[in-house]
Each structure stands twice: as C-alpha cells, then as structure tokens.
C-alpha cells in the first residue's frame, strides 16, 4: 500500500505549511515574537484549561486560573487521589497538543473556520470569566486575586479578537488564522515539553512543573513522566497528520488491470 497526500487535502496542506513556516520564521526574526505573542497566550489558556477540565472531570473543583505576562500560567485545583492528580497534571501539555490536533482534524473535515474560531473564542471567554475571574474572587486569597487583572484583560482581548476574525474576515483569512492556532498549539506543546524535560533532569534547578507534580503523586521521577508525555504528544500529532494528508491506493483486481483509488482517513 502506498501513502501520499490526498488530492483534496493539498490546498489545506499548503495553508498549514504556510502557517507552520510563518510560525517558525518568527522565532528567528528579532523582536518578531511580539507578533506571535497573542497565539502564545492563547496556547497558555488552552494548557491551563486542560488542567481545569481534568479537575472537573475527576470530581475536583477549580479555585483559580491565571495567565502571566510572560505567557506562563497557573491553575489551582483541589486535590483528589493519585489518579486524579495524574490526570490533572498530564492534561496541560497533552491538552494543548490534543486541541491543536483537533483543530487540524476540523480543518481537514472542512468545518467552517468561522465556526471553529467562534467556538474557540467562546471557550476562552468561559475560561476567563468563570475560572479567571469568578472563582478566584470567591476564593479571596491574594495568590488567586493577583492574577486576575492580566488574565481577564488577555482573555477578553483574545475572545473579542477571535470573534472579530470569525465575523468580519474572509474565509481564506479565517482558515489561515485557524491554521496558525493549530500550529501554535502543537509547536508550543512540544517546545514546552522539551523545556520541562531539561528542568526534570537531576542537574537542573528545582522548579515547580507539572512533571514535578506527577513525581510527587506517583514517586516516579519527573523526567520519566516527561518522556512519556513527549511520546504521547508525538503519537497524537502523527495520528492527526496522517488523518490530515493520508491517501491510500490499492489494486483490487490485477487480472482486469483495474485500479481503484481509495482514500482512507486514518
């Protein structure tokens, strides 16, 4: 069996490659990171939202969600058992990767980019208002309250910006912005995992990370958890990319010299 890029996926693949090329180019252009800054903040919201969702799914409560100006984030939840702690700790990086992969699948399925952007804006708005503002206000601790101003500002600006693109941009521009969001989620998840890997080695300074939380919950070294997360993240990405571009040609009746082309979405 021979795999290649499906004919109907080539225009979408080109848009995705342009978005990936632009994202990578911005890393090497001085001061250009300001252009990718909103996307980085978006990915942080998705990362922290993964923690929050995992906490709720395991019967815990979310006390606060905050995003800092340096694009780092924190989510405070109540602690359940070991399984709950493992799921919550894993849901940040893997959640961002999964969200990026989901965007790739939706693009491939030709779901209207405007609809996906509007849904993403609604998601950011919910994370901002519920977990970034209401729950920390109810908690009332300084650690919860101090993150409110920038989190609320950034979340509202992102939500309004995404709604604006969904409402007023052309279909081509909306698709390109959606592709950028997908690429940024994937690339930043991988880059963050690389950083956590080095921070989890015995020679690195002691820094609070999700992998350190996993180590505290299970007794398994943080570096091993990071390796597991990296493997899972690449698995998610490979499945999404295979679904995105794969086609399969298969000869069913060689005697009649008939070849049927069958496109398989994997």
Legacy VTK file of the C-alpha trace (Angstrom):
# vtk DataFile Version 3.0
C-alpha trace
ASCII
DATASET POLYDATA
POINTS 266 float
0.000 0.000 0.000
1.237 3.437 -0.945
0.575 6.516 1.147
0.624 10.087 -0.065
-1.112 13.420 0.205
-4.743 13.169 -0.761
-5.599 15.397 -3.718
-8.392 17.190 -1.862
-6.085 17.789 1.120
-3.388 19.618 -0.851
-4.869 23.144 -0.643
-5.401 22.707 3.101
-1.918 21.234 3.487
-0.423 24.242 1.709
-2.218 26.623 4.075
-0.979 24.585 7.022
2.600 24.605 5.721
2.470 28.379 5.249
1.201 28.786 8.825
3.940 26.492 10.138
6.593 28.293 8.087
5.465 31.675 9.392
5.431 30.415 12.982
8.973 29.058 12.705
10.259 32.142 10.870
9.043 34.376 13.700
11.437 32.561 16.077
14.439 33.843 14.117
13.364 37.416 13.346
14.449 39.904 16.038
11.513 41.337 18.012
9.067 39.403 15.821
7.925 37.379 18.828
5.511 40.216 19.554
3.506 39.023 16.539
3.214 35.502 17.930
2.586 36.703 21.497
-1.250 36.569 21.253
-1.033 32.997 19.976
1.307 32.082 22.831
-1.185 33.490 25.326
-3.938 31.526 23.574
-1.966 28.298 23.980
-1.432 29.069 27.679
-5.184 29.440 28.152
-5.707 26.067 26.441
-2.966 24.482 28.587
-4.465 25.790 31.815
-7.951 24.977 30.597
-6.826 21.363 30.213
-5.889 21.283 33.890
-9.223 22.829 34.842
-11.263 20.410 32.722
-9.384 17.391 34.072
-10.001 18.590 37.625
-13.731 18.909 36.998
-13.907 15.506 35.292
-12.307 13.851 38.329
-14.700 15.448 40.788
-12.433 18.255 41.972
-13.048 21.998 41.920
-11.078 24.769 40.243
-10.042 27.586 42.564
-8.350 29.838 40.009
-6.808 30.005 36.557
-4.292 32.701 35.739
-2.084 33.702 32.818
1.009 35.870 33.319
2.558 38.453 31.016
5.444 36.080 30.214
2.881 33.548 28.886
3.274 31.217 31.840
0.179 30.095 33.700
-1.110 28.551 36.903
-4.243 26.637 37.760
-5.114 25.818 41.351
-7.497 22.928 41.987
-8.479 20.769 44.903
-6.527 17.513 45.105
-8.124 14.136 44.752
-6.491 10.731 44.748
-3.420 9.675 42.827
-5.336 9.005 39.597
-6.947 12.429 39.784
-3.600 14.146 40.353
-2.036 12.232 37.461
-4.825 13.184 35.061
-4.828 16.835 36.105
-1.041 17.136 35.846
-0.969 15.466 32.417
-3.845 17.480 30.970
-1.879 20.680 30.358
0.682 19.746 27.705
-1.339 16.858 26.309
-4.462 19.006 26.337
-2.750 21.690 24.245
-1.471 19.059 21.807
-4.893 17.420 21.600
-6.581 20.765 20.994
-4.127 21.545 18.184
-4.716 18.097 16.682
-8.481 18.633 16.939
-8.163 21.898 15.022
-6.212 20.045 12.321
-8.974 17.449 12.061
-11.676 20.122 11.863
-9.745 21.913 9.117
-9.406 18.616 7.223
-13.119 17.927 7.675
-13.803 21.323 6.065
-15.718 22.571 9.098
-16.181 26.305 8.584
-13.209 28.144 10.062
-15.519 30.917 11.280
-17.484 28.415 13.362
-14.340 26.936 14.917
-12.897 30.386 15.658
-16.164 31.498 17.270
-16.230 28.331 19.382
-12.602 28.912 20.404
-13.459 32.486 21.372
-16.349 31.220 23.495
-14.025 28.721 25.185
-11.506 31.459 26.054
-14.334 33.665 27.320
-15.622 30.907 29.620
-12.150 30.125 30.975
-11.557 33.838 31.577
-14.813 34.761 33.251
-15.508 31.578 35.222
-12.061 30.365 36.282
-10.030 33.525 35.739
-12.397 35.939 37.478
-15.396 34.474 39.333
-13.738 31.527 41.131
-10.640 33.437 42.303
-12.872 36.271 43.539
-14.857 33.751 45.550
-11.639 32.168 46.857
-10.432 35.567 48.029
-6.769 34.657 48.601
-4.064 37.053 47.428
-2.429 34.373 45.282
-5.735 33.971 43.449
-6.571 37.682 43.196
-3.162 38.835 41.967
-3.521 37.037 38.636
-6.941 38.440 37.797
-6.078 41.749 36.039
-3.885 40.441 33.220
-5.792 37.154 32.891
-9.090 38.997 32.489
-7.619 41.573 30.095
-5.833 38.997 27.931
-8.807 36.637 27.841
-11.279 39.329 26.826
-8.938 40.702 24.132
-8.363 37.199 22.738
-12.067 36.347 22.744
-13.017 39.626 21.048
-10.212 39.207 18.505
-11.264 35.675 17.595
-14.920 36.717 17.340
-13.894 39.625 15.105
-11.947 37.357 12.752
-14.834 34.879 12.687
-17.338 37.642 11.927
-15.538 40.011 9.589
-12.569 38.219 7.967
-12.790 36.437 4.636
-12.979 32.661 4.561
-9.328 32.441 3.457
-8.082 34.663 6.263
-10.197 32.812 8.835
-8.776 29.478 7.657
-5.219 30.815 7.837
-5.740 32.148 11.385
-7.233 28.814 12.405
-4.214 27.034 10.900
-1.922 29.339 12.897
-3.784 28.443 16.096
-3.407 24.732 15.337
0.306 25.058 14.551
0.964 27.209 17.610
-0.779 24.720 19.914
1.254 21.841 18.509
4.631 23.590 18.368
4.332 25.251 21.766
3.242 21.993 23.390
6.367 20.290 22.012
8.664 23.201 22.936
7.241 23.354 26.452
7.729 19.606 26.870
11.354 19.995 25.768
11.824 22.688 28.413
10.180 20.551 31.096
12.387 17.635 30.109
15.548 19.631 30.804
14.064 21.053 34.002
13.310 17.497 35.145
16.881 16.221 34.850
18.901 15.774 38.061
21.257 18.599 37.078
18.537 21.233 36.637
17.476 23.677 39.356
14.406 22.771 41.370
11.458 24.402 39.611
7.748 23.628 40.116
6.442 21.891 36.984
3.628 19.561 36.028
6.179 16.747 35.826
7.305 17.519 39.374
3.667 17.260 40.469
3.449 13.869 38.768
6.597 12.729 40.549
5.187 13.861 43.891
1.933 11.983 43.262
3.460 8.725 41.998
7.051 8.538 43.192
8.191 8.056 39.595
10.916 10.527 38.500
9.685 13.619 36.705
11.998 13.057 33.733
10.324 9.707 33.013
6.903 11.337 33.019
8.173 13.969 30.620
9.429 11.275 28.238
6.030 9.558 28.410
4.250 12.835 27.670
6.554 13.536 24.727
5.850 10.073 23.297
2.081 10.520 23.699
2.235 14.028 22.208
4.071 12.764 19.124
1.560 9.925 18.849
-1.346 12.390 18.884
0.404 14.560 16.299
1.209 11.653 13.985
-2.392 10.433 14.072
-3.688 13.918 13.283
-1.223 14.436 10.422
-1.919 11.001 8.981
-5.633 11.760 9.074
-4.922 15.160 7.531
-2.911 14.145 4.472
-3.022 10.369 4.003
-4.489 8.652 0.994
-4.142 5.023 0.062
-4.057 3.443 -3.390
-4.952 -0.196 -3.591
-5.232 -2.549 -6.576
-8.265 -4.774 -6.190
-8.329 -6.710 -9.460
-4.959 -7.094 -11.116
-6.266 -9.550 -13.740
-8.577 -6.939 -15.225
-5.914 -4.291 -14.861
-8.346 -2.157 -12.893
-7.008 0.026 -10.115
-9.375 1.607 -7.631
-8.181 4.570 -5.648
-9.471 4.629 -2.122
-8.793 7.492 0.216
-8.545 6.384 3.775
-8.934 8.811 6.648
-6.848 7.376 9.401
LINES 1 267
266 0 1 2 3 4 5 6 7 8 9 10 11 12 13 14 15 16 17 18 19 20 21 22 23 24 25 26 27 28 29 30 31 32 33 34 35 36 37 38 39 40 41 42 43 44 45 46 47 48 49 50 51 52 53 54 55 56 57 58 59 60 61 62 63 64 65 66 67 68 69 70 71 72 73 74 75 76 77 78 79 80 81 82 83 84 85 86 87 88 89 90 91 92 93 94 95 96 97 98 99 100 101 102 103 104 105 106 107 108 109 110 111 112 113 114 115 116 117 118 119 120 121 122 123 124 125 126 127 128 129 130 131 132 133 134 135 136 137 138 139 140 141 142 143 144 145 146 147 148 149 150 151 152 153 154 155 156 157 158 159 160 161 162 163 164 165 166 167 168 169 170 171 172 173 174 175 176 177 178 179 180 181 182 183 184 185 186 187 188 189 190 191 192 193 194 195 196 197 198 199 200 201 202 203 204 205 206 207 208 209 210 211 212 213 214 215 216 217 218 219 220 221 222 223 224 225 226 227 228 229 230 231 232 233 234 235 236 237 238 239 240 241 242 243 244 245 246 247 248 249 250 251 252 253 254 255 256 257 258 259 260 261 262 263 264 265
